[in-house]
Amino acid sequence: MTATAPTPAPTNPLGGEAYRLTLPNTATAPRIARDFLTSLLGVSRHSKLVDDARLCVTELVTNAHCHTRTPQIRVHVAVNRKRVTVAVTDDGGPLDVDKAFGTLGTALAAGPEQESGRGLALVESLALAWGTGRGGGQYPDRTVVWFTLGRPEAAA
């Protein structure tokens, strides 16, 4: 049997630092992700982004917890001088695709009496950019939802 060399973490294409957190899919995962991101932003001089980042990461981790069968939720954070990008990855597949993602139009149409359905619309309103994708390569079944926060001029 041959030992396999560990795969190094990819470098942050935006420059700066990259961090990872792997959480079990439990009801405490959103709080732990929120606290992790708050700590990172506090030491990286992005304290003005903390409130928006906490809201957005809570939404994405909560979606992974509530709407997938994933055993683990991964939070990847890339921080540089001008912006922060957070990606939340699950590998369990949606329990119900319509409930897990729906469409942004559905989220925007959620009425004030509804208890859910506006999370991704909130992410869209706060982030410079956001999106979804697949894990690709070795992990094609993984779902990735990401957002970027920062100064608007950093988006250009």
OpenMM code with the backbone's topology and positions (N, CA, C; nanometers):
from openmm import Vec3, app, unit

residues = "MET THR ALA THR ALA PRO THR PRO ALA PRO THR ASN PRO LEU GLY GLY GLU ALA TYR ARG LEU THR LEU PRO ASN THR ALA THR ALA PRO ARG ILE ALA ARG ASP PHE LEU THR SER LEU LEU GLY VAL SER ARG HIS SER LYS LEU VAL ASP ASP ALA ARG LEU CYS VAL THR GLU LEU VAL THR ASN ALA HIS CYS HIS THR ARG THR PRO GLN ILE ARG VAL HIS VAL ALA VAL ASN ARG LYS ARG VAL THR VAL ALA VAL THR ASP ASP GLY GLY PRO LEU ASP VAL ASP LYS ALA PHE GLY THR LEU GLY THR ALA LEU ALA ALA GLY PRO GLU GLN GLU SER GLY ARG GLY LEU ALA LEU VAL GLU SER LEU ALA LEU ALA TRP GLY THR GLY ARG GLY GLY GLY GLN TYR PRO ASP ARG THR VAL VAL TRP PHE THR LEU GLY ARG PRO GLU ALA ALA ALA".split()
positions = [
    Vec3(0.0845, -0.1165, 0.0000),
    Vec3(0.0000, 0.0000, 0.0000),
    Vec3(0.0899, 0.1238, 0.0000),
    Vec3(0.0533, 0.2244, -0.0784),
    Vec3(0.1297, 0.3469, -0.0920),
    Vec3(0.0617, 0.4591, -0.0158),
    Vec3(0.1406, 0.5352, 0.0575),
    Vec3(0.0848, 0.6502, 0.1299),
    Vec3(0.0526, 0.7611, 0.0311),
    Vec3(-0.0581, 0.8273, 0.0527),
    Vec3(-0.0993, 0.9384, -0.0322),
    Vec3(-0.0563, 1.0685, 0.0319),
    Vec3(0.0090, 1.1520, -0.0470),
    Vec3(0.0512, 1.2824, 0.0038),
    Vec3(-0.0697, 1.3715, 0.0212),
    Vec3(-0.0758, 1.4499, 0.1292),
    Vec3(-0.1893, 1.5411, 0.1463),
    Vec3(-0.1906, 1.6466, 0.0368),
    Vec3(-0.3094, 1.6835, -0.0040),
    Vec3(-0.3247, 1.7870, -0.1053),
    Vec3(-0.3187, 1.9225, -0.0372),
    Vec3(-0.2271, 2.0104, -0.0815),
    Vec3(-0.2208, 2.1419, -0.0172),
    Vec3(-0.3449, 2.2234, -0.0483),
    Vec3(-0.3796, 2.3104, 0.0445),
    Vec3(-0.4934, 2.3999, 0.0216),
    Vec3(-0.4572, 2.4943, -0.0918),
    Vec3(-0.5513, 2.5191, -0.1839),
    Vec3(-0.5204, 2.6129, -0.2924),
    Vec3(-0.4943, 2.7521, -0.2357),
    Vec3(-0.4079, 2.8250, -0.3026),
    Vec3(-0.3798, 2.9604, -0.2569),
    Vec3(-0.4999, 3.0494, -0.2845),
    Vec3(-0.5090, 3.1556, -0.2103),
    Vec3(-0.6175, 3.2509, -0.2266),
    Vec3(-0.5905, 3.3320, -0.3539),
    Vec3(-0.6754, 3.3181, -0.4581),
    Vec3(-0.6497, 3.3896, -0.5833),
    Vec3(-0.6592, 3.5418, -0.5686),
    Vec3(-0.7201, 3.5894, -0.4626),
    Vec3(-0.7322, 3.7329, -0.4402),
    Vec3(-0.6155, 3.7876, -0.3593),
    Vec3(-0.5246, 3.7027, -0.3196),
    Vec3(-0.4186, 3.7440, -0.2296),
    Vec3(-0.4725, 3.7446, -0.0881),
    Vec3(-0.3874, 3.7646, 0.0082),
    Vec3(-0.4336, 3.7653, 0.1462),
    Vec3(-0.4280, 3.6272, 0.2076),
    Vec3(-0.5187, 3.6008, 0.2987),
    Vec3(-0.5174, 3.4777, 0.3760),
    Vec3(-0.6430, 3.3961, 0.3510),
    Vec3(-0.6298, 3.2639, 0.3640),
    Vec3(-0.7439, 3.1739, 0.3468),
    Vec3(-0.7593, 3.0895, 0.4730),
    Vec3(-0.8831, 3.0684, 0.5141),
    Vec3(-0.9144, 2.9916, 0.6339),
    Vec3(-1.0246, 2.8920, 0.6017),
    Vec3(-1.0249, 2.7804, 0.6758),
    Vec3(-1.1286, 2.6778, 0.6583),
    Vec3(-1.1798, 2.6313, 0.7940),
    Vec3(-1.3080, 2.6036, 0.7963),
    Vec3(-1.3714, 2.5480, 0.9150),
    Vec3(-1.4644, 2.4375, 0.8685),
    Vec3(-1.4539, 2.3192, 0.9292),
    Vec3(-1.5438, 2.2092, 0.8978),
    Vec3(-1.6291, 2.1821, 1.0201),
    Vec3(-1.7606, 2.1818, 0.9982),
    Vec3(-1.8570, 2.1672, 1.1072),
    Vec3(-1.9442, 2.0442, 1.0867),
    Vec3(-1.9834, 1.9777, 1.1949),
    Vec3(-2.0859, 1.8743, 1.1790),
    Vec3(-2.2188, 1.9423, 1.1486),
    Vec3(-2.3035, 1.8749, 1.0760),
    Vec3(-2.4336, 1.9312, 1.0405),
    Vec3(-2.5278, 1.9214, 1.1608),
    Vec3(-2.5150, 2.0187, 1.2498),
    Vec3(-2.5981, 2.0245, 1.3704),
    Vec3(-2.6622, 2.1621, 1.3801),
    Vec3(-2.7547, 2.1759, 1.4716),
    Vec3(-2.8233, 2.3034, 1.4903),
    Vec3(-2.7296, 2.4132, 1.5398),
    Vec3(-2.6144, 2.3778, 1.5956),
    Vec3(-2.5196, 2.4790, 1.6435),
    Vec3(-2.4239, 2.5260, 1.5342),
    Vec3(-2.4251, 2.4631, 1.4185),
    Vec3(-2.3324, 2.4994, 1.3102),
    Vec3(-2.3416, 2.6472, 1.2704),
    Vec3(-2.4611, 2.7053, 1.2534),
    Vec3(-2.4660, 2.8476, 1.2168),
    Vec3(-2.3993, 2.9390, 1.3193),
    Vec3(-2.4200, 2.9118, 1.4470),
    Vec3(-2.3600, 2.9953, 1.5514),
    Vec3(-2.2080, 2.9826, 1.5511),
    Vec3(-2.1585, 2.8616, 1.5350),
    Vec3(-2.0134, 2.8409, 1.5338),
    Vec3(-1.9515, 2.9097, 1.4118),
    Vec3(-2.0153, 2.8977, 1.2962),
    Vec3(-1.9650, 2.9644, 1.1742),
    Vec3(-1.9658, 3.1161, 1.1917),
    Vec3(-2.0705, 3.1675, 1.2516),
    Vec3(-2.0838, 3.3118, 1.2770),
    Vec3(-1.9720, 3.3604, 1.3690),
    Vec3(-1.9455, 3.2865, 1.4759),
    Vec3(-1.8400, 3.3246, 1.5696),
    Vec3(-1.7015, 3.3154, 1.5050),
    Vec3(-1.6795, 3.2129, 1.4243),
    Vec3(-1.5533, 3.1960, 1.3513),
    Vec3(-1.5290, 3.3159, 1.2599),
    Vec3(-1.6298, 3.3527, 1.1826),
    Vec3(-1.6156, 3.4644, 1.0892),
    Vec3(-1.5976, 3.5972, 1.1635),
    Vec3(-1.6689, 3.6155, 1.2727),
    Vec3(-1.6534, 3.7369, 1.3539),
    Vec3(-1.5098, 3.7516, 1.4031),
    Vec3(-1.4513, 3.6437, 1.4491),
    Vec3(-1.3121, 3.6469, 1.4958),
    Vec3(-1.2166, 3.6825, 1.3828),
    Vec3(-1.2335, 3.6197, 1.2683),
    Vec3(-1.1457, 3.6481, 1.1545),
    Vec3(-1.1541, 3.7936, 1.1113),
    Vec3(-1.2749, 3.8452, 1.1020),
    Vec3(-1.2913, 3.9826, 1.0562),
    Vec3(-1.2394, 4.0831, 1.1589),
    Vec3(-1.2504, 4.0487, 1.2845),
    Vec3(-1.1992, 4.1366, 1.3889),
    Vec3(-1.0483, 4.1526, 1.3830),
    Vec3(-0.9767, 4.0439, 1.3571),
    Vec3(-0.8304, 4.0521, 1.3526),
    Vec3(-0.7785, 4.0941, 1.2157),
    Vec3(-0.8638, 4.0950, 1.1148),
    Vec3(-0.8184, 4.1315, 0.9797),
    Vec3(-0.8585, 4.2739, 0.9403),
    Vec3(-0.8998, 4.3517, 1.0369),
    Vec3(-0.9341, 4.4931, 1.0151),
    Vec3(-1.0554, 4.5116, 0.9232),
    Vec3(-1.1477, 4.4199, 0.9299),
    Vec3(-1.2720, 4.4318, 0.8540),
    Vec3(-1.3910, 4.4418, 0.9495),
    Vec3(-1.3731, 4.5119, 1.0593),
    Vec3(-1.4787, 4.5191, 1.1607),
    Vec3(-1.6075, 4.5810, 1.1069),
    Vec3(-1.6001, 4.6652, 1.0045),
    Vec3(-1.7208, 4.7259, 0.9477),
    Vec3(-1.8056, 4.6247, 0.8715),
    Vec3(-1.7476, 4.5104, 0.8374),
    Vec3(-1.8200, 4.4078, 0.7621),
    Vec3(-1.8822, 4.3005, 0.8513),
    Vec3(-1.8537, 4.3057, 0.9806),
    Vec3(-1.8936, 4.1976, 1.0706),
    Vec3(-2.0443, 4.1718, 1.0684),
    Vec3(-2.1268, 4.2730, 1.0835),
    Vec3(-2.2721, 4.2506, 1.0906),
    Vec3(-2.3261, 4.1862, 0.9635),
    Vec3(-2.2867, 4.2387, 0.8474),
    Vec3(-2.3342, 4.1817, 0.7210),
    Vec3(-2.2809, 4.0402, 0.7015),
    Vec3(-2.1547, 4.0185, 0.7366),
    Vec3(-2.0947, 3.8862, 0.7209),
    Vec3(-2.1634, 3.7837, 0.8108),
    Vec3(-2.1931, 3.8228, 0.9328),
    Vec3(-2.2610, 3.7318, 1.0264),
    Vec3(-2.3990, 3.6914, 0.9723),
    Vec3(-2.4733, 3.7878, 0.9214),
    Vec3(-2.6050, 3.7579, 0.8663),
    Vec3(-2.5947, 3.6631, 0.7468),
    Vec3(-2.5027, 3.6932, 0.6560),
    Vec3(-2.4902, 3.6125, 0.5343),
    Vec3(-2.4423, 3.4702, 0.5636),
    Vec3(-2.3393, 3.4549, 0.6471),
    Vec3(-2.2896, 3.3201, 0.6746),
    Vec3(-2.3932, 3.2399, 0.7529),
    Vec3(-2.4673, 3.3056, 0.8404),
    Vec3(-2.5734, 3.2359, 0.9132),
    Vec3(-2.6771, 3.1814, 0.8163),
    Vec3(-2.7156, 3.2618, 0.7192),
    Vec3(-2.8143, 3.2181, 0.6202),
    Vec3(-2.7649, 3.0966, 0.5424),
    Vec3(-2.6414, 3.1017, 0.4934),
    Vec3(-2.5909, 2.9918, 0.4102),
    Vec3(-2.5713, 2.8637, 0.4895),
    Vec3(-2.5177, 2.8737, 0.6103),
    Vec3(-2.4981, 2.7537, 0.6918),
    Vec3(-2.6331, 2.6975, 0.7373),
    Vec3(-2.7265, 2.7845, 0.7705),
    Vec3(-2.8605, 2.7382, 0.8078),
    Vec3(-2.9268, 2.6653, 0.6919),
    Vec3(-2.9128, 2.7180, 0.5708),
    Vec3(-2.9684, 2.6489, 0.4539),
    Vec3(-2.9080, 2.5101, 0.4382),
    Vec3(-2.7753, 2.4997, 0.4529),
    Vec3(-2.7101, 2.3688, 0.4411),
    Vec3(-2.7605, 2.2739, 0.5495),
    Vec3(-2.7758, 2.3244, 0.6706),
    Vec3(-2.8231, 2.2415, 0.7818),
    Vec3(-2.9684, 2.1956, 0.7605),
    Vec3(-3.0544, 2.2873, 0.7228),
    Vec3(-3.1975, 2.2570, 0.7141),
    Vec3(-3.2393, 2.1854, 0.5860),
    Vec3(-3.1657, 2.2063, 0.4782),
    Vec3(-3.2146, 2.1597, 0.3489),
    Vec3(-3.1278, 2.0550, 0.2807),
    Vec3(-3.0271, 2.0013, 0.3499),
    Vec3(-2.9438, 1.8979, 0.2889),
    Vec3(-2.9223, 1.7827, 0.3852),
    Vec3(-2.8708, 1.6742, 0.3292),
    Vec3(-2.8353, 1.5570, 0.4083),
    Vec3(-2.6862, 1.5549, 0.4395),
    Vec3(-2.6165, 1.6628, 0.4169),
    Vec3(-2.4713, 1.6650, 0.4332),
    Vec3(-2.4293, 1.6308, 0.5757),
    Vec3(-2.3286, 1.5448, 0.5929),
    Vec3(-2.2800, 1.5185, 0.7276),
    Vec3(-2.1899, 1.6311, 0.7798),
    Vec3(-2.1274, 1.7042, 0.6862),
    Vec3(-2.0389, 1.8134, 0.7252),
    Vec3(-2.0688, 1.9379, 0.6428),
    Vec3(-2.0511, 2.0511, 0.7058),
    Vec3(-2.0648, 2.1805, 0.6385),
    Vec3(-1.9276, 2.2466, 0.6448),
    Vec3(-1.8785, 2.2889, 0.5296),
    Vec3(-1.7459, 2.3508, 0.5230),
    Vec3(-1.7606, 2.4999, 0.4971),
    Vec3(-1.6856, 2.5784, 0.5723),
    Vec3(-1.6849, 2.7234, 0.5549),
    Vec3(-1.5426, 2.7630, 0.5159),
    Vec3(-1.5285, 2.8231, 0.3988),
    Vec3(-1.3997, 2.8707, 0.3490),
    Vec3(-1.4057, 3.0230, 0.3462),
    Vec3(-1.3050, 3.0872, 0.4004),
    Vec3(-1.3019, 3.2333, 0.4057),
    Vec3(-1.1699, 3.2813, 0.3451),
    Vec3(-1.1796, 3.3716, 0.2489),
    Vec3(-1.0619, 3.4353, 0.1895),
    Vec3(-1.0677, 3.5833, 0.2259),
    Vec3(-0.9619, 3.6324, 0.2876),
    Vec3(-0.9581, 3.7706, 0.3358),
    Vec3(-0.8375, 3.8416, 0.2746),
    Vec3(-0.8616, 3.9582, 0.2158),
    Vec3(-0.7507, 4.0432, 0.1748),
    Vec3(-0.7795, 4.1849, 0.2232),
    Vec3(-0.6996, 4.2807, 0.1824),
    Vec3(-0.7146, 4.4175, 0.2327),
    Vec3(-0.8504, 4.4787, 0.2013),
    Vec3(-0.9099, 4.4458, 0.0875),
    Vec3(-1.0291, 4.5149, 0.0423),
    Vec3(-1.1588, 4.4366, 0.0544),
    Vec3(-1.1497, 4.3049, 0.0613),
    Vec3(-1.2738, 4.2282, 0.0642),
    Vec3(-1.2587, 4.0934, 0.1326),
    Vec3(-1.3740, 4.0332, 0.1569),
    Vec3(-1.3832, 3.9032, 0.2210),
    Vec3(-1.4779, 3.8184, 0.1370),
    Vec3(-1.4340, 3.6982, 0.1047),
    Vec3(-1.5207, 3.6054, 0.0324),
    Vec3(-1.5410, 3.4827, 0.1192),
    Vec3(-1.6655, 3.4433, 0.1349),
    Vec3(-1.7016, 3.3281, 0.2167),
    Vec3(-1.7753, 3.2290, 0.1280),
    Vec3(-1.7326, 3.1033, 0.1320),
    Vec3(-1.8001, 2.9965, 0.0578),
    Vec3(-1.8433, 2.8899, 0.1572),
    Vec3(-1.9684, 2.8474, 0.1467),
    Vec3(-2.0216, 2.7408, 0.2312),
    Vec3(-2.0499, 2.6224, 0.1412),
    Vec3(-1.9930, 2.5074, 0.1771),
    Vec3(-2.0018, 2.3880, 0.0943),
    Vec3(-2.0688, 2.2763, 0.1721),
    Vec3(-2.1583, 2.2037, 0.1045),
    Vec3(-2.2170, 2.0839, 0.1626),
    Vec3(-2.2009, 1.9708, 0.0617),
    Vec3(-2.2042, 1.8479, 0.1106),
    Vec3(-2.1891, 1.7354, 0.0198),
    Vec3(-2.2997, 1.6323, 0.0348),
    Vec3(-2.4120, 1.6725, 0.0907),
    Vec3(-2.5180, 1.5766, 0.1145),
    Vec3(-2.6277, 1.5757, 0.0120),
    Vec3(-2.6322, 1.6733, -0.0745),
    Vec3(-2.7408, 1.6807, -0.1709),
    Vec3(-2.8655, 1.7354, -0.1051),
    Vec3(-2.9443, 1.8102, -0.1785),
    Vec3(-3.0641, 1.8709, -0.1198),
    Vec3(-3.1704, 1.7677, -0.0860),
    Vec3(-3.2406, 1.7912, 0.0235),
    Vec3(-3.3571, 1.7104, 0.0559),
    Vec3(-3.4682, 1.7400, -0.0432),
    Vec3(-3.4813, 1.8658, -0.0800),
    Vec3(-3.5819, 1.9119, -0.1744),
    Vec3(-3.5226, 2.0327, -0.2467),
    Vec3(-3.4898, 2.0162, -0.3735),
    Vec3(-3.4216, 2.1211, -0.4493),
    Vec3(-3.4995, 2.2518, -0.4462),
    Vec3(-3.6306, 2.2481, -0.4614),
    Vec3(-3.7096, 2.3708, -0.4624),
    Vec3(-3.7016, 2.4432, -0.3288),
    Vec3(-3.7049, 2.3687, -0.2194),
    Vec3(-3.6962, 2.4323, -0.0883),
    Vec3(-3.5555, 2.4811, -0.0594),
    Vec3(-3.4543, 2.4050, -0.1039),
    Vec3(-3.3163, 2.4407, -0.0725),
    Vec3(-3.2734, 2.5691, -0.1410),
    Vec3(-3.3056, 2.5836, -0.2685),
    Vec3(-3.2593, 2.7010, -0.3413),
    Vec3(-3.3721, 2.7834, -0.3978),
    Vec3(-3.4780, 2.7199, -0.4439),
    Vec3(-3.5852, 2.7940, -0.5073),
    Vec3(-3.5273, 2.8850, -0.6128),
    Vec3(-3.5845, 2.9995, -0.6274),
    Vec3(-3.5275, 3.0995, -0.7165),
    Vec3(-3.5238, 3.2299, -0.6414),
    Vec3(-3.4399, 3.3188, -0.6840),
    Vec3(-3.4320, 3.4477, -0.6174),
    Vec3(-3.5649, 3.5205, -0.6277),
    Vec3(-3.6342, 3.5031, -0.7394),
    Vec3(-3.7655, 3.5654, -0.7555),
    Vec3(-3.8620, 3.5202, -0.6482),
    Vec3(-3.8580, 3.3918, -0.6143),
    Vec3(-3.9432, 3.3395, -0.5076),
    Vec3(-3.9057, 3.4035, -0.3748),
    Vec3(-3.7759, 3.4176, -0.3508),
    Vec3(-3.7312, 3.4776, -0.2253),
    Vec3(-3.7754, 3.6230, -0.2169),
    Vec3(-3.7648, 3.6942, -0.3261),
    Vec3(-3.8033, 3.8346, -0.3249),
    Vec3(-3.9544, 3.8513, -0.3108),
    Vec3(-4.0307, 3.7487, -0.3499),
    Vec3(-4.1756, 3.7565, -0.3433),
    Vec3(-4.2308, 3.7142, -0.2068),
    Vec3(-4.1435, 3.6696, -0.1153),
    Vec3(-4.1892, 3.6261, 0.0157),
    Vec3(-4.2583, 3.7413, 0.0870),
    Vec3(-4.3755, 3.7132, 0.1395),
    Vec3(-4.4523, 3.8165, 0.2086),
    Vec3(-4.4058, 3.8346, 0.3519),
    Vec3(-4.4451, 3.9449, 0.4149),
    Vec3(-4.4015, 3.9733, 0.5516),
    Vec3(-4.4526, 3.8707, 0.6528),
    Vec3(-4.5595, 3.7995, 0.6199),
    Vec3(-4.6135, 3.7004, 0.7115),
    Vec3(-4.5405, 3.5674, 0.7049),
    Vec3(-4.4580, 3.5472, 0.6029),
    Vec3(-4.3847, 3.4220, 0.5890),
    Vec3(-4.2638, 3.4200, 0.6814),
    Vec3(-4.2398, 3.3020, 0.7407),
    Vec3(-4.1292, 3.2876, 0.8342),
    Vec3(-3.9974, 3.2578, 0.7653),
    Vec3(-4.0012, 3.2201, 0.6394),
    Vec3(-3.8777, 3.1868, 0.5689),
    Vec3(-3.8908, 3.2256, 0.4225),
    Vec3(-3.7800, 3.2114, 0.3494),
    Vec3(-3.7856, 3.2359, 0.2065),
    Vec3(-3.7200, 3.3637, 0.1597),
    Vec3(-3.6602, 3.4397, 0.2512),
    Vec3(-3.5975, 3.5665, 0.2104),
    Vec3(-3.4464, 3.5688, 0.2308),
    Vec3(-3.3874, 3.4601, 0.2756),
    Vec3(-3.2462, 3.4582, 0.3110),
    Vec3(-3.1524, 3.4924, 0.1975),
    Vec3(-3.1698, 3.4290, 0.0817),
    Vec3(-3.0802, 3.4579, -0.0299),
    Vec3(-3.1023, 3.5981, -0.0846),
    Vec3(-3.2241, 3.6497, -0.0716),
    Vec3(-3.2481, 3.7886, -0.1121),
    Vec3(-3.1706, 3.8837, -0.0199),
    Vec3(-3.1617, 3.8504, 0.1085),
    Vec3(-3.0815, 3.9311, 0.2012),
    Vec3(-2.9334, 3.9249, 0.1640),
    Vec3(-2.8863, 3.8047, 0.1320),
    Vec3(-2.7466, 3.7899, 0.0905),
    Vec3(-2.7209, 3.8750, -0.0334),
    Vec3(-2.8115, 3.8679, -0.1301),
    Vec3(-2.7940, 3.9463, -0.2524),
    Vec3(-2.7903, 4.0964, -0.2214),
    Vec3(-2.8735, 4.1422, -0.1299),
    Vec3(-2.8799, 4.2853, -0.1010),
    Vec3(-2.7562, 4.3358, -0.0267),
    Vec3(-2.6875, 4.2492, 0.0461),
    Vec3(-2.5722, 4.2911, 0.1264),
    Vec3(-2.4382, 4.2706, 0.0565),
    Vec3(-2.4304, 4.1717, -0.0300),
    Vec3(-2.3028, 4.1325, -0.0896),
    Vec3(-2.2688, 4.2118, -0.2154),
    Vec3(-2.1378, 4.2286, -0.2386),
    Vec3(-2.0926, 4.2857, -0.3658),
    Vec3(-2.1235, 4.1873, -0.4774),
    Vec3(-2.1105, 4.0582, -0.4476),
    Vec3(-2.1392, 3.9509, -0.5426),
    Vec3(-2.1729, 3.8263, -0.4623),
    Vec3(-2.2478, 3.7345, -0.5243),
    Vec3(-2.2757, 3.6067, -0.4614),
    Vec3(-2.3133, 3.5083, -0.5705),
    Vec3(-2.3111, 3.3817, -0.5397),
    Vec3(-2.3485, 3.2829, -0.6397),
    Vec3(-2.3467, 3.1424, -0.5845),
    Vec3(-2.3768, 3.0488, -0.6720),
    Vec3(-2.3773, 2.9072, -0.6362),
    Vec3(-2.2976, 2.8308, -0.7405),
    Vec3(-2.2528, 2.7141, -0.7032),
    Vec3(-2.1789, 2.6303, -0.7966),
    Vec3(-2.1699, 2.4889, -0.7438),
    Vec3(-2.0958, 2.4075, -0.8160),
    Vec3(-2.0733, 2.2680, -0.7790),
    Vec3(-1.9279, 2.2533, -0.7370),
    Vec3(-1.8989, 2.1467, -0.6658),
    Vec3(-1.7629, 2.1221, -0.6193),
    Vec3(-1.6656, 2.0951, -0.7318),
    Vec3(-1.7131, 2.0337, -0.8405),
    Vec3(-1.6269, 2.0048, -0.9549),
    Vec3(-1.5184, 1.9040, -0.9228),
    Vec3(-1.4449, 1.8646, -1.0247),
    Vec3(-1.3312, 1.7743, -1.0093),
    Vec3(-1.3615, 1.6522, -0.9267),
    Vec3(-1.2941, 1.6407, -0.8161),
    Vec3(-1.3064, 1.5250, -0.7286),
    Vec3(-1.4385, 1.5214, -0.6513),
    Vec3(-1.5078, 1.6360, -0.6406),
    Vec3(-1.6295, 1.6450, -0.5598),
    Vec3(-1.7451, 1.7051, -0.6393),
    Vec3(-1.7905, 1.6414, -0.7462),
    Vec3(-1.8939, 1.7024, -0.8307),
    Vec3(-2.0310, 1.7152, -0.7643),
    Vec3(-2.0563, 1.6385, -0.6585),
    Vec3(-2.1873, 1.6448, -0.5929),
    Vec3(-2.1955, 1.7525, -0.4853),
    Vec3(-2.0852, 1.8156, -0.4549),
    Vec3(-2.0878, 1.9201, -0.3527),
    Vec3(-2.1518, 2.0467, -0.4078),
    Vec3(-2.2249, 2.1135, -0.3205),
    Vec3(-2.2864, 2.2410, -0.3551),
    Vec3(-2.2109, 2.3508, -0.2812),
    Vec3(-2.1792, 2.4563, -0.3545),
    Vec3(-2.1074, 2.5702, -0.2969),
    Vec3(-2.1935, 2.6944, -0.3144),
    Vec3(-2.2145, 2.7675, -0.2072),
    Vec3(-2.2819, 2.8971, -0.2133),
    Vec3(-2.1842, 2.9968, -0.1512),
    Vec3(-2.1608, 3.1082, -0.2197),
    Vec3(-2.0582, 3.2024, -0.1758),
    Vec3(-2.1085, 3.3462, -0.1819),
    Vec3(-2.0386, 3.4327, -0.1092),
    Vec3(-2.0659, 3.5762, -0.1168),
    Vec3(-1.9362, 3.6519, -0.0917),
    Vec3(-1.9308, 3.7723, -0.1451),
    Vec3(-1.8161, 3.8605, -0.1242),
    Vec3(-1.8658, 3.9928, -0.0669),
    Vec3(-1.7997, 4.0373, 0.0384),
    Vec3(-1.8281, 4.1657, 0.1007),
    Vec3(-1.7033, 4.2516, 0.0938),
    Vec3(-1.7213, 4.3812, 0.0900),
    Vec3(-1.6074, 4.4710, 0.0910),
    Vec3(-1.6487, 4.6089, 0.0409),
    Vec3(-1.5483, 4.6879, 0.0181),
    Vec3(-1.5744, 4.8209, -0.0366),
    Vec3(-1.6196, 4.8077, -0.1815),
    Vec3(-1.7209, 4.8817, -0.2236),
    Vec3(-1.7708, 4.8685, -0.3610),
    Vec3(-1.6638, 4.8851, -0.4674),
    Vec3(-1.5669, 4.9734, -0.4464),
    Vec3(-1.4631, 4.9916, -0.5460),
    Vec3(-1.3771, 4.8670, -0.5633),
    Vec3(-1.3795, 4.7755, -0.4651),
    Vec3(-1.3010, 4.6524, -0.4742),
    Vec3(-1.3592, 4.5557, -0.5753),
    Vec3(-1.4860, 4.5736, -0.6130),
    Vec3(-1.5515, 4.4813, -0.7052),
    Vec3(-1.5068, 4.5018, -0.8480),
    Vec3(-1.4534, 4.6183, -0.8811),
    Vec3(-1.4156, 4.6463, -1.0191),
    Vec3(-1.2936, 4.5702, -1.0617),
] * unit.nanometer
topology = app.Topology()
chain = topology.addChain("A")
for resn in residues:
    res = topology.addResidue(resn, chain)
    for name in ("N", "CA", "C"):
        topology.addAtom(name, app.Element.getBySymbol(name[0]), res)
